[in-house]
Amino acid sequence: MSSQLNEEQRSAIHHIDTPLLVLAGAGSGKTRVITYKIAHLVKNRVLLPEHITAVTFTNKASREMKQRVDKLLRGIDTKGLHISTFHTLGLRIIRREKSRLGLRSGFTIYDQQDTLSLIRELLRKDFGGKTDLEDYIRWKISGWKNSSLTAEQVINNSTDTKEYTAAQIFLKYDQCLRTYNAVDFDDLISLPAQLFSRDEQTLSGWQQRIRYLLIDEYQDTNTAQYQLIKLLLGDRKGLTVVGDDDQSVYGWRGAQPENIDLLLEDFPDLRVIKLEQNYRSATNILHIANTLIANNPHKFEKRLWSSIDRGEKIRVLGSRNADHEAQKVVSRILHHRFRTNLPYSDYAILYRGNHQSRPFERVLMEHQIPYKLSGGTSFFERGEVKDIMAYLNLLVNPDNDTAFLRVINTPRRGLGPGAMEKLTGFATERGVSLFSGCYESDIRDHLGKKACIGLSNFCDWINSISERVSRGDSMAAIREMINDIQYRQWLDRQYPDPNIAESRWRNIEELLDWLERLDRKNRQNSLAQQLNHITLMDILDRQTEDDNSNAVNLMTLHAAKGLEFNHVYMVGMEEELLPHRNSIPDSLEEERRLAYVGITRARKSLTFTHAATRRRYGELLACEPSRFLEELPNDYLEREGEQQESAEEKKERGNAHLANLRSILTE
């Protein structure tokens, strides 16, 4: 096993006497270190598998890690070994300790849309419906939770009226979550950290369960995650973290690259091992990456090297505007494919912001070149899927007001906005959920007779379906529920185009098929647990979509982190794009790290592009090349115009366009 590792990797795998920081440069085999270390701990019986936990940030990374460990430990009992995302670990803790956290069985996980709906409702009730603040408040609440701050703390330290409003909403927002028996995505980390900080007995129990902790992508941890790590570790030495301070690009999500420095302060016997051999990129690419990132201050010096050939010089292409830039890039991709016959998936176009993709999409479509755009609408963000998921969440957690409000009139039941407003006011006064409010004895004094009968019938019906689910016949009960509300017929009424209605109904069938597969696979899990699993997987999968189709890759530099491509085009290398105008000067170091991430995605060739003019808010503005281009060594760059294209190359480029045109006409 160790023969496949270099000396530094072997040292990292066998070191268990003190906490360990592995500073792993881009493409240096960091995941291999974690997977081989897990195998070492299990094979050599250092610890039982059930006492080992490894965490990372995305479902994709977690799946890959599990697959690699399974391969290394084939034939060995690994029962109890936990490899998951940070948030899945948090959910595991919350499920076991829910009563200590004031939660009941069947609690709900709020996604971003649920969170925004609740914030919107709180703004409407208490602040006259200031909808322009809802995104700001969601962002602030998330940041405060990731920084382990309570609502009381931020109310006392607010610096202006806007922040004070957000802090007040934060207090009421958390109160509502507890009333609704719900948690949000950030709570999956902050609640376990808060619990362990105040409850030594519970913490001690988890420290006995988790005796060795391995953290991947450590530079992306936030304050709450670091606090959770420290608490779980206690006074023991069982910690390996793998990360790269030069790839910390999620400051806007709360990531703290300073957490690497904190390790030195909190663990004086910390061992540091650097992985500097890169197995991905040509030497020329690594040299410009090293030169660029050397402009950032470093606690630990690190310089990537490779035994791979030097490769081509890095090209810098100028263009007149965004459309000309897109035409140039696509032309070069066509030309390169004409010479090499490589798959389209070997090419990636990386940019700072999503809006930059549009000219490239247009030109790629004109040439009928398949492309894959990162992002898009998640399956669980589709309206019809959210409708049925809301019904399901209400079945397992009647106190979920967000779900109640979504389904009470979907399809319509004659309960208008006026009735809902009165019910909301009534329930708020009583300090109960909307569902519970429908059963209060004096509800009739506040709502009309017709509305009361309608609400009572609805709640009785939900309870009857919920009872069937609890008896174990969940899928039959869910299908009956969808038939009862005549959801298919409602879609037909909503969408006169039968193709659209049919497409949306197929999404419902796909959801039901998925639930049935989960039910067969994990029969011991309740419907509430299945829904929590789906919600968490969806939130995480939106961050890292996995698609192996043969298409040119279009994505942001943030989305490209962790990926690699043979041929990379980094476009829009201009001041105020990269570095972004909102990051100058305060976040310039993170912008440089982002450029470094883009450069180190390339294996064989790298091309930078910049435009002389771009439209911004409808106005055509002059652009300057990015300062990061000026920080690169000229000897390694080939700027357009410095080397004239030969007649043969011009002919080849023309032939490439003709060949592509012929293939389009043939199809």
BELRAZI-V144318 format. One record per residue. N is the residue number from 1. RES is the residue in one letter. PSI is psi in whole degrees, -180 to 180 (none if undefined). OMEGA is omega as a letter, one per 30 degrees, with the letter a starting at -180 (999 if undefined). D_FIRST is the distance of its C-alpha to the first C-alpha in Angstrom with 2 decimals. Layout:
N&RES&PSI&OMEGA&D_FIRST + N&RES&PSI&OMEGA&D_FIRST
This chain:
1&M&-46&a&0.00 + 2&S&-15&a&3.82 + 3&S&-19&a&5.48 + 4&Q&7&a&6.12 + 5&L&152&l&7.84 + 6&N&176&a&11.29 + 7&E&-43&a&12.88 + 8&E&-41&l&14.56 + 9&Q&-42&l&11.71 + 10&R&-41&l&9.94 + 11&S&-43&a&13.50 + 12&A&-39&a&14.07 + 13&I&-37&a&11.23 + 14&H&-9&a&12.37 + 15&H&117&l&16.03 + 16&I&0&a&17.97 + 17&D&-29&a&21.29 + 18&T&166&l&23.14 + 19&P&147&a&23.22 + 20&L&132&l&21.00 + 21&L&120&l&21.97 + 22&V&108&l&19.48 + 23&L&103&a&21.83 + 24&A&110&l&19.99 + 25&G&166&a&22.11 + 26&A&132&l&22.62 + 27&G&21&a&19.86 + 28&S&7&l&17.45 + 29&G&39&a&14.56 + 30&K&-40&a&15.82 + 31&T&-34&l&14.87 + 32&R&-40&l&11.19 + 33&V&-46&a&11.72 + 34&I&-47&a&13.55 + 35&T&-41&l&11.45 + 36&Y&-31&l&8.22 + 37&K&-41&l&10.92 + 38&I&-46&l&12.53 + 39&A&-41&l&9.63 + 40&H&-46&a&9.49 + 41&L&-38&a&13.28 + 42&V&-50&a&13.59 + 43&K&-40&a&11.24 + 44&N&13&l&12.66 + 45&R&36&l&16.03 + 46&V&-40&l&16.89 + 47&L&155&l&18.88 + 48&L&146&a&20.00 + 49&P&-35&a&18.92 + 50&E&-14&l&22.61 + 51&H&8&a&22.67 + 52&I&130&l&20.03 + 53&T&130&l&21.43 + 54&A&135&a&20.05 + 55&V&148&l&22.74 + 56&T&-164&a&23.35 + 57&F&-19&a&26.56 + 58&T&155&l&26.66 + 59&N&-41&a&26.22 + 60&K&-48&l&24.36 + 61&A&-39&l&21.71 + 62&S&-44&l&21.55 + 63&R&-45&a&21.21 + 64&E&-40&l&18.40 + 65&M&-44&l&16.48 + 66&K&-45&a&17.24 + 67&Q&-42&a&16.21 + 68&R&-42&l&12.72 + 69&V&-43&l&12.34 + 70&D&-40&l&14.00 + 71&K&-42&a&11.65 + 72&L&-29&a&8.51 + 73&L&25&a&11.00 + 74&R&129&l&12.97 + 75&G&-4&a&15.28 + 76&I&137&l&15.10 + 77&D&117&l&18.29 + 78&T&23&a&17.99 + 79&K&130&l&21.76 + 80&G&-11&l&23.12 + 81&L&130&a&20.15 + 82&H&118&l&21.93 + 83&I&119&a&20.74 + 84&S&-179&l&23.87 + 85&T&163&l&26.12 + 86&F&-45&a&28.12 + 87&H&-30&l&31.21 + 88&T&-38&l&29.82 + 89&L&-44&l&28.94 + 90&G&-42&l&32.51 + 91&L&-40&l&33.95 + 92&R&-43&l&32.18 + 93&I&-46&a&33.83 + 94&I&-41&l&37.18 + 95&R&-43&a&37.30 + 96&R&-33&a&36.84 + 97&E&24&a&39.25 + 98&K&-38&a&41.70 + 99&S&-35&l&44.78 + 100&R&-19&l&44.11 + 101&L&6&l&43.96 + 102&G&23&l&47.24 + 103&L&156&l&45.73 + 104&R&168&l&46.56 + 105&S&145&l&44.73 + 106&G&16&l&44.47 + 107&F&154&a&44.13 + 108&T&145&l&43.66 + 109&I&120&l&41.31 + 110&Y&132&l&43.40 + 111&D&-174&a&42.03 + 112&Q&-40&a&43.51 + 113&Q&-40&l&46.50 + 114&D&-43&l&47.34 + 115&T&-46&l&47.20 + 116&L&-39&l&49.49 + 117&S&-43&a&51.90 + 118&L&-43&l&52.24 + 119&I&-41&l&52.75 + 120&R&-42&a&55.30 + 121&E&-41&l&57.17 + 122&L&-38&l&57.27 + 123&L&-40&a&58.58 + 124&R&-42&a&61.20 + 125&K&-39&a&62.43 + 126&D&-17&a&62.50 + 127&F&27&l&62.57 + 128&G&24&l&64.59 + 129&G&46&l&61.68 + 130&K&79&a&60.31 + 131&T&-20&l&57.79 + 132&D&-11&a&57.05 + 133&L&-10&a&55.23 + 134&E&-42&l&52.88 + 135&D&-40&l&49.87 + 136&Y&-45&a&50.41 + 137&I&-42&l&50.60 + 138&R&-44&a&47.46 + 139&W&-41&a&45.59 + 140&K&-44&a&47.12 + 141&I&-44&l&46.37 + 142&S&-45&l&42.72 + 143&G&-41&l&42.54 + 144&W&-43&l&44.31 + 145&K&-40&l&42.03 + 146&N&-22&l&38.91 + 147&S&8&l&40.57 + 148&S&37&l&41.28 + 149&L&141&l&45.02 + 150&T&165&l&47.57 + 151&A&-40&a&50.61 + 152&E&-40&l&52.93 + 153&Q&-44&a&51.18 + 154&V&-28&l&51.37 + 155&I&-43&a&54.98 + 156&N&-21&a&56.01 + 157&N&13&a&54.25 + 158&S&141&a&55.12 + 159&T&-16&l&56.41 + 160&D&175&a&58.51 + 161&T&-41&a&60.12 + 162&K&-47&a&57.40 + 163&E&-36&l&54.65 + 164&Y&-41&l&56.95 + 165&T&-46&l&57.47 + 166&A&-39&a&53.70 + 167&A&-40&l&53.36 + 168&Q&-41&l&56.12 + 169&I&-39&l&54.53 + 170&F&-47&a&51.21 + 171&L&-48&a&53.02 + 172&K&-34&l&54.64 + 173&Y&-47&a&51.53 + 174&D&-36&l&49.51 + 175&Q&-41&l&52.50 + 176&C&-42&l&52.65 + 177&L&-44&a&48.96 + 178&R&-41&l&49.52 + 179&T&-39&a&52.74 + 180&Y&6&a&51.02 + 181&N&54&a&48.12 + 182&A&159&l&45.69 + 183&V&156&l&42.97 + 184&D&179&a&41.91 + 185&F&-42&a&38.49 + 186&D&-28&l&38.66 + 187&D&-25&a&39.72 + 188&L&-22&l&36.31 + 189&I&-47&a&35.14 + 190&S&-37&a&38.46 + 191&L&-47&l&39.71 + 192&P&-40&l&36.77 + 193&A&-43&l&36.95 + 194&Q&-42&a&40.71 + 195&L&-48&a&40.45 + 196&F&-30&a&38.00 + 197&S&-30&a&40.22 + 198&R&-12&a&43.25 + 199&D&92&a&41.96 + 200&E&-35&a&40.15 + 201&Q&-45&l&40.01 + 202&T&-43&l&38.22 + 203&L&-44&a&35.82 + 204&S&-39&l&35.07 + 205&G&-41&l&34.24 + 206&W&-32&l&31.66 + 207&Q&-31&l&30.19 + 208&Q&-33&l&29.67 + 209&R&-46&a&27.96 + 210&I&100&a&25.66 + 211&R&-15&l&24.21 + 212&Y&129&a&21.29 + 213&L&128&l&21.84 + 214&L&129&a&19.63 + 215&I&126&l&21.76 + 216&D&154&l&20.96 + 217&E&46&a&23.67 + 218&Y&-28&a&25.24 + 219&Q&-13&a&27.90 + 220&D&3&a&29.47 + 221&T&148&l&30.34 + 222&N&-176&a&34.06 + 223&T&-46&a&36.12 + 224&A&-39&l&36.03 + 225&Q&-41&l&32.25 + 226&Y&-40&l&31.86 + 227&Q&-42&l&34.45 + 228&L&-42&l&32.60 + 229&I&-49&a&29.33 + 230&K&-43&a&31.35 + 231&L&-44&a&33.19 + 232&L&-36&a&30.20 + 233&L&-40&a&28.48 + 234&G&-134&a&31.69 + 235&D&3&a&31.40 + 236&R&173&a&27.83 + 237&K&0&a&24.81 + 238&G&72&a&22.34 + 239&L&131&l&22.01 + 240&T&122&l&19.58 + 241&V&139&a&21.29 + 242&V&128&a&20.05 + 243&G&178&a&22.88 + 244&D&111&a&24.91 + 245&D&-22&l&28.56 + 246&D&-7&l&29.37 + 247&Q&24&l&28.61 + 248&S&103&a&30.82 + 249&V&18&a&33.36 + 250&Y&39&l&34.46 + 251&G&-35&a&37.18 + 252&W&-15&l&39.59 + 253&R&0&a&37.49 + 254&G&1&l&37.54 + 255&A&140&a&34.17 + 256&Q&96&l&34.40 + 257&P&-19&l&32.24 + 258&E&-16&l&34.07 + 259&N&-25&l&31.85 + 260&I&-44&l&29.32 + 261&D&-36&a&32.15 + 262&L&-31&l&33.08 + 263&L&-41&a&29.75 + 264&L&-37&a&30.86 + 265&E&-42&a&34.21 + 266&D&-21&l&33.13 + 267&F&85&a&30.19 + 268&P&-25&l&31.34 + 269&D&19&l&28.22 + 270&L&133&l&25.99 + 271&R&138&l&23.19 + 272&V&126&l&22.79 + 273&I&131&a&19.82 + 274&K&134&l&20.49 + 275&L&108&a&18.27 + 276&E&-11&l&20.65 + 277&Q&121&a&18.83 + 278&N&133&a&19.80 + 279&Y&13&a&18.07 + 280&R&-51&a&21.06 + 281&S&152&l&24.46 + 282&A&153&a&26.62 + 283&T&-39&l&27.60 + 284&N&-40&l&31.18 + 285&I&-44&l&30.17 + 286&L&-37&a&28.08 + 287&H&-44&l&30.99 + 288&I&-31&l&33.51 + 289&A&-46&l&31.22 + 290&N&-42&a&30.87 + 291&T&-43&a&34.62 + 292&L&-51&a&35.60 + 293&I&-17&l&33.59 + 294&A&-16&l&34.71 + 295&N&-11&l&38.08 + 296&N&145&l&36.82 + 297&P&148&a&36.86 + 298&H&137&l&33.53 + 299&K&-38&l&32.68 + 300&F&126&l&29.42 + 301&E&139&a&29.49 + 302&K&137&a&26.65 + 303&R&117&a&26.69 + 304&L&144&l&24.40 + 305&W&163&a&23.67 + 306&S&150&l&22.13 + 307&S&4&l&21.66 + 308&I&157&a&23.16 + 309&D&162&l&26.82 + 310&R&-40&a&29.70 + 311&G&-171&a&30.83 + 312&E&161&l&34.28 + 313&K&157&l&36.51 + 314&I&127&a&36.70 + 315&R&145&l&39.86 + 316&V&115&a&42.45 + 317&L&127&l&44.96 + 318&G&156&l&48.22 + 319&S&166&a&50.24 + 320&R&-44&a&53.63 + 321&N&-174&a&52.56 + 322&A&-39&l&49.98 + 323&D&-43&l&51.14 + 324&H&-39&l&51.05 + 325&E&-46&a&47.54 + 326&A&-42&l&46.35 + 327&Q&-42&a&48.14 + 328&K&-46&a&46.56 + 329&V&-47&a&42.97 + 330&V&-38&l&43.42 + 331&S&-41&a&45.19 + 332&R&-34&l&42.27 + 333&I&-45&l&39.79 + 334&L&-44&a&42.15 + 335&H&-44&a&42.50 + 336&H&-42&l&38.78 + 337&R&-35&l&38.19 + 338&F&-37&a&41.15 + 339&R&-31&a&39.49 + 340&T&-21&a&35.88 + 341&N&34&l&36.19 + 342&L&158&l&33.22 + 343&P&154&l&32.95 + 344&Y&-30&a&34.76 + 345&S&-10&l&31.63 + 346&D&-12&a&30.43 + 347&Y&139&l&33.26 + 348&A&137&l&33.67 + 349&I&115&a&36.85 + 350&L&140&a&36.29 + 351&Y&164&a&39.19 + 352&R&-40&a&40.14 + 353&G&149&a&42.29 + 354&N&-32&a&42.55 + 355&H&-20&a&46.13 + 356&Q&-11&a&44.95 + 357&S&-23&a&43.55 + 358&R&-48&l&47.01 + 359&P&-35&l&48.12 + 360&F&-40&l&44.81 + 361&E&-44&a&45.13 + 362&R&-49&a&48.67 + 363&V&-40&l&47.86 + 364&L&-40&l&44.84 + 365&M&-39&l&47.06 + 366&E&-37&l&49.84 + 367&H&5&a&47.54 + 368&Q&42&l&46.11 + 369&I&124&a&42.58 + 370&P&141&l&40.30 + 371&Y&157&a&38.87 + 372&K&119&a&36.94 + 373&L&122&l&38.32 + 374&S&152&a&36.19 + 375&G&-145&a&38.07 + 376&G&176&a&40.83 + 377&T&124&l&42.23 + 378&S&149&l&39.90 + 379&F&-41&a&40.74 + 380&F&1&l&41.66 + 381&E&-7&a&43.94 + 382&R&139&a&46.24 + 383&G&-47&a&49.58 + 384&E&-35&l&49.83 + 385&V&-41&l&46.35 + 386&K&-34&l&47.18 + 387&D&-53&a&50.44 + 388&I&-38&l&48.89 + 389&M&-36&l&46.09 + 390&A&-43&l&48.93 + 391&Y&-45&a&50.71 + 392&L&-42&l&47.57 + 393&N&-34&l&47.00 + 394&L&-33&l&50.66 + 395&L&-42&a&50.29 + 396&V&-18&a&47.64 + 397&N&83&a&49.04 + 398&P&-19&a&52.79 + 399&D&5&l&52.87 + 400&N&94&a&50.94 + 401&D&-35&l&53.84 + 402&T&-44&l&52.00 + 403&A&-43&a&51.36 + 404&F&-49&a&54.96 + 405&L&-32&a&56.49 + 406&R&-38&a&54.47 + 407&V&-15&a&55.48 + 408&I&-30&l&58.95 + 409&N&28&l&60.56 + 410&T&102&f&57.93 + 411&P&169&a&59.70 + 412&R&140&l&62.95 + 413&R&12&l&64.75 + 414&G&16&l&67.73 + 415&L&99&a&66.37 + 416&G&175&a&67.13 + 417&P&-35&a&65.93 + 418&G&-45&l&68.92 + 419&A&-40&a&67.96 + 420&M&-37&l&64.35 + 421&E&-42&l&65.55 + 422&K&-42&l&67.84 + 423&L&-42&a&65.12 + 424&T&-45&l&62.71 + 425&G&-42&l&65.42 + 426&F&-47&a&66.31 + 427&A&-37&l&62.70 + 428&T&-42&l&62.10 + 429&E&-40&a&65.24 + 430&R&-15&a&64.12 + 431&G&33&l&60.54 + 432&V&169&l&59.20 + 433&S&166&l&57.22 + 434&L&-41&a&59.16 + 435&F&-48&l&58.45 + 436&S&-36&l&59.75 + 437&G&-32&l&62.67 + 438&C&-20&a&63.87 + 439&Y&2&l&64.55 + 440&E&142&a&66.46 + 441&S&-33&a&70.02 + 442&D&21&l&71.78 + 443&I&-32&a&69.81 + 444&R&-21&l&72.94 + 445&D&-13&a&74.79 + 446&H&-26&a&72.49 + 447&L&155&l&71.81 + 448&G&163&a&74.20 + 449&K&-43&a&74.57 + 450&K&-44&l&72.99 + 451&A&-41&a&69.86 + 452&C&-42&l&69.54 + 453&I&-43&a&69.81 + 454&G&-44&l&67.23 + 455&L&-41&l&64.73 + 456&S&-45&l&65.41 + 457&N&-41&a&64.87 + 458&F&-47&a&61.62 + 459&C&-40&l&60.23 + 460&D&-40&l&61.40 + 461&W&-44&l&59.70 + 462&I&-44&l&56.38 + 463&N&-39&a&56.66 + 464&S&-41&l&57.36 + 465&I&-42&a&54.31 + 466&S&-39&l&52.19 + 467&E&-42&l&53.45 + 468&R&-41&l&52.40 + 469&V&-44&a&48.91 + 470&S&-23&l&48.67 + 471&R&-5&l&49.75 + 472&G&-5&a&46.62 + 473&D&54&a&48.17 + 474&S&-45&a&46.74 + 475&M&-40&l&46.33 + 476&A&-40&l&49.80 + 477&A&-40&a&51.24 + 478&I&-43&l&49.59 + 479&R&-39&l&50.91 + 480&E&-40&l&54.33 + 481&M&-45&a&54.25 + 482&I&-36&l&53.64 + 483&N&-41&a&56.46 + 484&D&-41&a&58.75 + 485&I&-3&l&58.53 + 486&Q&51&a&58.94 + 487&Y&-36&l&56.21 + 488&R&-45&l&56.14 + 489&Q&-35&l&59.88 + 490&W&-40&l&59.52 + 491&L&-40&l&57.04 + 492&D&-36&l&59.61 + 493&R&-36&a&62.26 + 494&Q&-34&a&60.10 + 495&Y&96&a&59.04 + 496&P&-30&l&61.89 + 497&D&112&a&59.55 + 498&P&-28&l&58.30 + 499&N&-39&l&55.12 + 500&I&-46&l&54.09 + 501&A&-42&a&55.00 + 502&E&-41&l&53.06 + 503&S&-42&a&49.96 + 504&R&-36&l&50.09 + 505&W&-35&l&50.63 + 506&R&-33&l&47.56 + 507&N&-38&l&45.55 + 508&I&-43&l&46.96 + 509&E&-38&l&46.04 + 510&E&-41&l&42.47 + 511&L&-46&a&42.34 + 512&L&-40&l&43.73 + 513&D&-42&a&41.29 + 514&W&-45&l&38.40 + 515&L&-39&l&39.91 + 516&E&-39&l&40.34 + 517&R&-42&l&36.69 + 518&L&-39&a&35.68 + 519&D&-42&l&38.32 + 520&R&-37&a&37.00 + 521&K&-38&a&33.38 + 522&N&68&a&34.25 + 523&R&-23&a&37.58 + 524&Q&-16&a&37.36 + 525&N&142&l&37.48 + 526&S&168&l&40.93 + 527&L&-37&l&42.21 + 528&A&-43&l&42.05 + 529&Q&-39&l&38.31 + 530&Q&-41&a&37.80 + 531&L&-40&l&39.90 + 532&N&-41&l&38.04 + 533&H&-48&a&34.74 + 534&I&-46&a&36.28 + 535&T&-46&a&37.87 + 536&L&-43&l&34.77 + 537&M&-39&a&32.64 + 538&D&-45&a&35.45 + 539&I&-44&a&35.82 + 540&L&-38&a&32.15 + 541&D&-24&l&31.97 + 542&R&-25&a&35.00 + 543&Q&-25&a&32.96 + 544&T&92&l&30.20 + 545&E&144&a&31.32 + 546&D&114&a&28.92 + 547&D&121&a&30.54 + 548&N&23&a&29.06 + 549&S&155&a&32.50 + 550&N&92&a&33.39 + 551&A&153&l&35.52 + 552&V&136&a&35.99 + 553&N&122&l&34.49 + 554&L&121&a&37.09 + 555&M&162&l&35.98 + 556&T&161&l&36.57 + 557&L&-36&l&34.42 + 558&H&-43&a&33.56 + 559&A&-24&a&32.42 + 560&A&-14&a&30.26 + 561&K&132&a&28.04 + 562&G&-8&a&24.41 + 563&L&170&l&25.20 + 564&E&149&a&25.16 + 565&F&149&l&27.52 + 566&N&-42&a&28.15 + 567&H&118&a&31.76 + 568&V&136&l&33.10 + 569&Y&113&l&36.77 + 570&M&109&a&37.51 + 571&V&160&l&41.13 + 572&G&39&l&43.88 + 573&M&75&a&42.93 + 574&E&154&l&46.19 + 575&E&138&a&47.61 + 576&E&-6&l&48.02 + 577&L&-54&l&45.36 + 578&L&97&g&42.38 + 579&P&145&a&43.06 + 580&H&145&a&44.77 + 581&R&-30&l&48.34 + 582&N&-9&a&47.70 + 583&S&-1&a&45.00 + 584&I&123&g&47.20 + 585&P&-5&a&47.27 + 586&D&-35&a&45.71 + 587&S&31&a&42.30 + 588&L&-37&a&41.98 + 589&E&-39&l&38.69 + 590&E&-38&l&37.09 + 591&E&-38&l&38.59 + 592&R&-39&l&37.05 + 593&R&-36&l&33.63 + 594&L&-42&l&34.31 + 595&A&-40&l&35.14 + 596&Y&-43&l&31.93 + 597&V&-46&l&29.95 + 598&G&-46&a&31.89 + 599&I&-43&a&31.30 + 600&T&6&l&27.53 + 601&R&-21&a&27.43 + 602&A&135&l&28.40 + 603&R&-50&a&26.07 + 604&K&-41&a&28.67 + 605&S&152&a&32.14 + 606&L&133&l&33.95 + 607&T&129&l&37.65 + 608&F&145&l&39.76 + 609&T&152&l&43.13 + 610&H&155&a&46.12 + 611&A&152&l&49.61 + 612&A&-31&l&53.01 + 613&T&153&l&54.37 + 614&R&153&l&53.19 + 615&R&134&l&55.08 + 616&R&119&a&54.79 + 617&Y&40&l&56.96 + 618&G&-5&a&59.03 + 619&E&136&l&59.74 + 620&L&119&a&58.61 + 621&L&146&l&57.20 + 622&A&146&a&56.26 + 623&C&149&l&52.62 + 624&E&142&l&51.09 + 625&P&148&a&47.69 + 626&S&142&l&45.05 + 627&R&-24&a&44.93 + 628&F&-31&l&41.17 + 629&L&-36&l&41.99 + 630&E&-21&a&44.13 + 631&E&-5&a&41.27 + 632&L&150&a&39.21 + 633&P&123&a&39.57 + 634&N&-33&a&42.21 + 635&D&-19&a&40.78 + 636&Y&0&a&37.81 + 637&L&149&l&40.08 + 638&E&101&a&42.22 + 639&R&141&a&45.03 + 640&E&131&a&47.09 + 641&G&-25&l&50.28 + 642&E&-29&l&48.94 + 643&Q&114&a&47.95 + 644&Q&138&l&50.32 + 645&E&131&a&48.97 + 646&S&162&l&49.96 + 647&A&-36&a&52.31 + 648&E&-40&l&49.56 + 649&E&-39&l&47.24 + 650&K&-41&l&50.18 + 651&K&-43&l&50.82 + 652&E&-42&a&47.21 + 653&R&-42&l&47.30 + 654&G&-42&l&50.53 + 655&N&-37&l&49.15 + 656&A&-44&l&46.15 + 657&H&-42&l&48.62 + 658&L&-43&a&50.76 + 659&A&-41&l&47.85 + 660&N&-39&l&46.84 + 661&L&-43&l&50.51 + 662&R&-42&a&50.85 + 663&S&-36&l&47.85 + 664&I&-46&a&49.45 + 665&L&-38&l&52.79 + 666&T&-43&l&51.29 + 667&E&none&999&49.64
